[in-house]
Amino acid sequence: MNVNKFIISKKISSRYLVHKILNGVFIDKKTKNQTLEYLTRKKILFEEQDLAQADRLANLIFGHLESIDKILLSVLKKKQIKVLLIYFE
């Protein structure tokens, strides 16, 4: 089965698209627009509503990255201290 048909049949187009956008930005070091152009060239087409929903979700994720980074940093610092305490006991 064609990837595009499978995605549409499972009604996960916007989720798949968000995953591809995030993968393009964080792994492939491309912009959101470059990632969407790449998918269009590969003949992976999406409906406008899926594109709009994926765009909103990706922007929401990008908008909250700083607060997520701060939370992760505080958790990682705490875990490192616990590991050091266990190591030196």
Order of alpha helices (4+ residues) and beta strands (2+ residues): alpha-alpha-alpha-alpha-alpha
